[in-house]
């Protein structure tokens, strides 16, 4: 069987697809990954054959100029954000259709798996008349996005004899069942979230817990805003935590340390500096899936793959949304907070004049002292572990292709 995985999204989306694509290949099937030009290197790093089907980045289709800093502009209401992004992703889908049709003429896929925002997959399978699987890697509020895409693609759909977006033959959803919103597409086949990340050589401290101390992870994913915001002090946050005997890991991509200017060394023994029994600090590129099981709390920006990767290990989360409101990030943070496994914090709004680093540190101490966060996060981890693995999903793909 030949399976074409078409990915639309940023770097984390490719790693979210990797476990299922790899499972299909390990089962003996031919697998091809279709990627956008800005993320071809990411797709190639997964180790699967990769085809590039659009050359422009997402912002080109969203109508954003290359110099636009969307985080600093005035936010649109959530409904307008979602409708507008639906239109943008639909334009991206339309632009990728002809290259995909040409590729399909050469390679002849039996089945197409598209990520949640990949409208190319819908259009391609409607043209080819082959099964279509839609993969939701996390809880995306899809209804308004689909509505915007359907409006944008109306002429294309009419040309295919359709009055609405093509419906998938199978929906796969990696959202933990307890966090799945009531209006999520149904019926859906649950699939277990399997972390997949860029790696580095492991050292013992990465996969072992510090003896007798708690550990807090601070990460902003592949982004750097959280680290070089001049309005608050990362050293203050680190100092506040280590002063209570907590070890701190600051996970930053290789370029971020130079951007921050905070000069936190790769490793410092605070007790040696101050003559007190204080926690240690490490800074650098840390594989999140390896270090998560050793952590008692994670502080992060609310990334779409950061959240589920931490949930797999039952780690409570303090989510610090960056910049303007974002419907997707905010929906995930709200869902996890409402469940009791996390807390969403906007330190500038809640700090009453205090440095945001101090506000974040105080919230960390409160969460570490309250066992309910860890209990609810552990519940979700067990729920995730009970879902079918990607390898168990492959026979369902085989059944679709053989109909």
C-alpha distance (Angstrom), angle and dihedral (degrees) to the residues before:
residue distance angle dihedral
X1 . . .
X2 3.79 . .
X3 3.81 116.2 .
X4 3.78 123.1 -171.3
X5 3.81 115.2 -158.7
X6 3.82 111.7 -161.0
X7 3.79 114.7 -165.2
X8 3.79 126.6 -162.4
X9 3.77 118.0 177.9
X10 3.78 142.3 55.3
X11 3.80 128.6 -49.5
X12 3.84 96.2 -73.6
X13 3.82 91.0 57.6
X14 3.79 90.7 63.7
X15 3.78 92.4 52.9
X16 3.82 89.4 46.9
X17 3.82 89.9 58.1
X18 3.81 94.8 44.1
X19 3.85 99.0 84.9
X20 3.81 94.7 55.0
X21 3.80 94.3 41.6
X22 3.81 90.6 48.3
X23 3.82 91.4 47.2
X24 3.81 90.5 53.1
X25 3.77 91.4 50.0
X26 3.82 91.7 46.6
X27 3.82 87.9 54.0
X28 3.80 88.6 61.5
X29 3.80 100.9 -97.4
X30 3.79 127.1 132.7
X31 3.79 109.2 -111.5
X32 3.79 130.8 -170.2
X33 3.79 127.1 -175.7
X34 3.83 119.1 -148.2
X35 3.80 112.3 -155.6
X36 3.79 140.9 174.7
X37 3.80 116.6 -108.5
X38 3.84 97.1 -108.6
X39 3.82 90.1 57.1
X40 3.80 102.7 38.7
X41 3.81 92.0 106.8
X42 3.81 89.5 51.9
X43 3.80 90.7 50.0
X44 3.79 91.7 47.6
X45 3.81 90.8 51.7
X46 3.82 88.8 63.0
X47 3.80 87.8 67.0
X48 3.81 99.1 -119.6
X49 3.83 128.9 121.5
X50 3.80 105.7 -92.2
X51 3.79 132.3 -154.9
X52 3.83 121.2 -168.0
X53 3.80 112.5 -139.2
X54 3.82 105.5 169.6
X55 3.78 129.4 32.2
X56 3.81 101.6 -161.3
X57 3.82 126.4 82.0
X58 3.79 121.9 -116.6
X59 3.79 94.2 -100.4
X60 3.82 89.1 63.5
X61 3.81 90.3 64.2
X62 3.79 93.8 40.4
X63 3.79 89.9 60.6
X64 3.81 94.0 -114.7
X65 3.82 118.5 142.3
X66 3.79 116.6 -126.2
X67 3.81 91.1 -110.0
X68 3.79 95.0 49.2
X69 3.81 116.2 120.2
X70 3.77 99.0 -158.6
X71 3.79 92.0 -176.1
X72 3.80 91.2 65.5
X73 3.80 98.3 44.9
X74 3.79 123.2 92.4
X75 3.81 109.0 -82.5
X76 3.78 121.4 -116.6
X77 3.80 119.6 -133.3
X78 3.81 111.3 -85.6
X79 3.83 94.1 -108.5
X80 3.80 91.4 52.8
X81 3.80 91.2 46.2
X82 3.78 91.2 53.4
X83 3.81 95.5 44.4
X84 3.81 91.4 47.1
X85 3.78 92.7 48.6
X86 3.78 89.9 47.7
X87 3.79 89.0 56.9
X88 3.80 91.1 46.8
X89 3.80 94.5 49.5
X90 3.81 88.5 46.8
X91 3.81 90.5 55.0
X92 3.78 87.8 49.5
X93 3.80 89.5 50.6
X94 3.78 92.5 50.5
X95 3.82 92.0 49.2
X96 3.79 91.1 53.7
X97 3.80 97.4 47.8
X98 3.82 100.7 85.1
X99 3.83 95.2 48.2
X100 3.80 88.5 48.0
X101 3.80 92.1 49.6
X102 3.79 90.0 51.2
X103 3.80 90.3 48.9
X104 3.81 92.0 47.3
X105 3.80 89.3 52.3
X106 3.79 88.5 59.7
X107 3.82 100.4 36.8
X108 3.86 104.9 27.3
X109 3.82 104.8 -150.0
X110 3.80 118.3 -150.2
X111 3.80 93.6 -154.7
X112 3.79 137.7 14.8
X113 3.80 125.4 -147.8
X114 3.79 113.2 -166.1
X115 3.79 128.2 -174.6
X116 3.79 117.8 -116.4
X117 3.82 96.2 -90.7
X118 3.80 96.3 38.6
X119 3.80 106.4 112.9
X120 3.81 90.5 167.5
X121 3.81 87.5 72.9
X122 3.81 91.1 54.7
X123 3.78 93.7 49.1
X124 3.80 94.4 43.3
X125 3.80 95.9 51.4
X126 3.80 91.4 45.4
X127 3.81 89.0 54.9
X128 3.81 94.3 44.6
X129 3.80 98.2 38.3
X130 3.82 93.6 -132.2
X131 3.83 129.5 132.1
X132 3.79 118.4 -76.7
X133 3.82 126.4 -154.8
X134 3.80 121.6 -167.4
X135 3.80 114.9 -152.9
X136 3.81 119.8 -156.6
X137 3.78 106.0 -164.3
X138 3.81 92.0 -174.7
X139 3.80 141.5 -6.0
X140 3.80 103.2 -58.8
X141 3.84 115.5 174.6
X142 3.78 90.6 -126.8
X143 3.82 106.3 169.1
X144 3.83 97.8 82.0
X145 3.81 92.1 38.0
X146 3.80 90.7 54.6
X147 3.80 90.4 46.6
X148 3.81 91.1 55.0
X149 3.80 91.6 45.9
X150 3.79 92.1 48.9
X151 3.82 90.7 53.1
X152 3.81 91.3 49.4
X153 3.80 93.9 46.5
X154 3.82 97.0 43.8
X155 3.85 94.6 114.6
X156 3.82 91.4 45.9
X157 3.79 92.0 49.6
X158 3.79 92.9 47.7
X159 3.80 88.7 51.9
X160 3.81 87.5 56.4
X161 3.80 91.7 48.4
X162 3.81 91.8 -108.8
X163 3.79 129.6 131.8
X164 3.83 95.0 -165.2
X165 3.79 141.6 18.3
X166 3.82 112.4 -61.6
X167 3.80 111.6 -95.0
X168 3.81 116.2 -126.8
X169 3.78 120.9 -115.5
X170 3.80 87.5 -136.4
X171 3.81 134.2 15.1
X172 3.80 117.2 -153.4
X173 3.80 117.3 -164.7
X174 3.81 125.5 -172.7
X175 3.81 93.4 -174.4
X176 3.82 112.2 119.4
X177 3.83 106.2 -105.0
X178 3.82 93.1 -120.6
X179 3.81 90.6 56.4
X180 3.81 97.4 44.3
X181 3.83 108.0 116.9
X182 3.83 118.5 -123.5
X183 3.82 92.2 -116.3
X184 3.82 95.1 51.0
X185 3.83 115.0 129.2
X186 3.79 112.3 -84.2
X187 2.91 148.9 -117.2
X188 3.80 93.3 32.0
X189 3.78 133.3 172.2
X190 3.82 110.6 -132.3
X191 3.79 116.4 -131.7
X192 3.78 126.7 -172.1
X193 3.78 117.6 -106.8
X194 3.80 108.6 -121.2
X195 3.82 114.9 -169.2
X196 3.79 115.9 -123.5
X197 3.81 121.7 178.1
X198 3.79 143.3 152.4
X199 3.78 107.4 -82.7
X200 3.78 140.6 -148.0
X201 3.77 134.0 -170.9
X202 3.79 107.6 -67.1
X203 3.78 124.3 -125.1
X204 3.79 122.7 -159.9
X205 3.82 94.8 -107.7
X206 3.81 90.1 60.1
X207 3.80 95.8 64.1
X208 3.81 102.0 29.4
X209 3.78 129.0 74.3
X210 3.80 118.5 -120.4
X211 3.78 109.1 -107.7
X212 3.78 113.5 -110.1
X213 3.81 96.2 -5.0
X214 3.81 137.0 91.7
X215 3.78 119.8 -121.4
X216 3.82 127.8 -142.8
X217 3.80 122.4 -167.7
X218 3.81 119.9 -152.8
X219 3.79 115.9 -166.5
X220 3.77 140.5 158.5
X221 3.78 95.6 -170.8
X222 3.79 113.1 -129.8
X223 3.80 90.0 -26.0
X224 3.80 128.5 90.7
X225 3.81 107.1 -158.7
X226 3.77 93.7 100.2
X227 3.79 90.4 55.4
X228 3.79 104.0 46.1
X229 3.79 101.5 37.6
X230 3.80 101.5 133.0
X231 3.81 91.0 -154.2
X232 3.79 94.2 77.5
X233 3.75 141.1 29.5
X234 3.80 122.6 -112.7
X235 3.83 90.5 -171.3
X236 3.81 88.6 55.9
X237 3.80 91.1 53.1
X238 3.80 91.6 47.0
X239 3.80 92.1 45.9
X240 3.81 92.8 49.2
X241 3.80 90.9 53.2
X242 3.79 99.0 42.2
X243 3.81 90.1 48.5
X244 3.80 87.9 68.2
X245 3.81 92.9 51.5
X246 3.81 96.0 -97.4
X247 3.80 120.2 141.5
X248 3.81 113.2 -133.2
X249 3.79 128.8 -152.9
X250 3.81 116.4 -166.6
X251 3.81 106.8 -163.4
X252 3.80 108.3 -159.0
X253 3.78 130.1 163.9
X254 3.81 113.9 -114.0
X255 3.81 95.9 -93.1
X256 3.77 96.9 45.7
X257 3.79 99.2 78.0
X258 3.78 90.6 60.3
X259 3.81 90.8 48.2
X260 3.79 96.5 50.7
X261 3.75 101.3 57.2
X262 3.80 87.4 -157.3
X263 3.82 92.5 120.8
X264 3.79 95.3 -147.3
X265 3.81 103.6 166.6
X266 3.79 123.1 -126.7
X267 3.78 89.9 -105.9
X268 3.80 131.4 -0.4
X269 3.76 129.6 176.5
X270 3.78 99.9 -141.7
X271 3.81 91.8 -167.6
X272 3.80 89.3 61.4
X273 3.80 90.6 52.5
X274 3.80 98.2 45.2
X275 3.80 103.8 22.4
X276 3.81 91.6 -120.7
X277 3.78 135.0 113.3
X278 3.79 95.8 -101.8
X279 3.78 135.6 149.1
X280 3.78 128.1 -90.0
X281 3.80 127.5 -116.0
X282 3.78 129.4 -145.4
X283 3.81 125.7 -177.4
X284 3.78 130.2 -170.1
X285 3.78 146.4 65.6
X286 3.81 105.6 -25.0
X287 3.83 123.5 177.2
X288 3.79 101.7 -118.6
X289 3.80 96.1 -152.1
X290 3.80 91.6 53.5
X291 3.79 97.3 47.2
X292 3.83 100.2 37.6
X293 3.85 96.0 81.9
X294 3.82 89.2 58.2
X295 3.82 95.7 54.1
X296 3.80 131.4 93.6
X297 3.81 95.3 -165.7
X298 3.80 138.3 7.4
X299 3.81 126.5 -151.5
X300 3.79 113.4 -161.1
X301 3.79 149.4 141.1
X302 3.82 98.3 -97.3
X303 3.80 99.6 -98.4
X304 3.79 118.0 -174.8
X305 3.81 93.1 -123.6
X306 3.80 97.2 29.8
X307 3.82 91.5 64.6
X308 3.83 98.7 52.7
X309 3.80 93.3 39.2
X310 3.80 89.5 57.7
X311 3.80 91.1 43.3
X312 3.81 90.8 57.7
X313 3.80 87.0 64.8
X314 3.81 95.1 40.5
X315 3.81 95.1 -114.2
X316 3.83 117.4 162.4
X317 3.80 111.8 -129.3
X318 3.79 136.6 -143.5
X319 3.79 104.3 -160.0
X320 3.82 118.5 -156.4
X321 3.83 107.0 -170.5
X322 3.79 111.0 -145.5
X323 3.78 124.7 -136.4
X324 3.77 122.8 -28.3
X325 3.82 124.0 4.0
X326 3.79 113.7 -76.5
X327 3.80 118.7 -163.7
X328 3.82 96.3 -144.6
X329 3.79 99.0 43.8
X330 3.79 92.4 40.7
X331 3.81 92.8 49.6
X332 3.81 91.5 53.3
X333 3.80 92.7 46.3
X334 3.80 91.9 48.3
X335 3.79 93.1 47.7
X336 3.79 93.6 50.4
X337 3.81 92.2 44.1
X338 3.79 92.7 49.5
X339 3.81 88.6 52.2
X340 3.79 90.1 54.0
X341 3.82 99.0 -118.7
X342 3.80 95.5 105.2
X343 3.75 145.6 17.8
X344 3.80 126.3 -135.1
X345 3.79 114.0 -144.5
X346 3.79 133.3 -176.4
X347 3.81 99.2 -168.4
X348 3.80 96.8 -167.5
X349 3.80 92.4 54.9
X350 3.80 95.1 42.2
X351 3.79 100.4 35.8
X352 3.84 100.1 82.9
X353 3.78 92.0 -146.3
X354 3.80 97.7 -39.2
X355 3.80 121.9 126.5
X356 3.82 108.3 -90.4
X357 3.79 89.8 -126.3
X358 3.78 89.6 60.4
X359 3.83 91.5 47.5
X360 3.80 91.8 50.8
X361 3.81 91.9 47.9
X362 3.81 91.2 51.9
X363 3.82 90.4 50.9
X364 3.81 89.9 49.9
X365 3.79 91.5 53.4
X366 3.80 91.3 49.1
X367 3.81 92.4 50.3
X368 3.80 93.5 46.7
X369 3.80 89.2 52.5
X370 3.82 93.9 49.7
X371 3.84 111.6 73.8
X372 3.81 93.1 -166.3
X373 3.81 92.3 80.8
X374 3.81 92.2 56.3
X375 3.80 91.7 44.4
X376 3.80 92.8 54.1
X377 3.81 92.4 43.7
X378 3.81 89.7 50.7
X379 3.81 89.5 51.5
X380 3.80 90.0 55.6
X381 3.80 91.5 46.8
X382 3.81 90.1 55.6
X383 3.80 90.3 46.4
X384 3.82 91.0 52.9
X385 3.81 91.4 47.8
X386 3.82 90.0 54.7
X387 3.83 93.6 58.9
X388 3.83 121.6 97.4
X389 3.79 114.2 -87.8
X390 3.81 121.4 -121.1
X391 3.82 87.6 -105.1
X392 3.81 89.1 57.9
X393 3.81 90.2 51.6
X394 3.82 94.6 55.3
X395 3.85 93.8 79.4
X396 3.81 88.2 56.8
X397 3.80 89.0 55.8
X398 3.80 89.6 48.4
X399 3.81 90.8 52.0
X400 3.82 91.3 51.8
X401 3.80 93.1 50.7
X402 3.80 93.1 48.7
X403 3.81 96.3 53.3
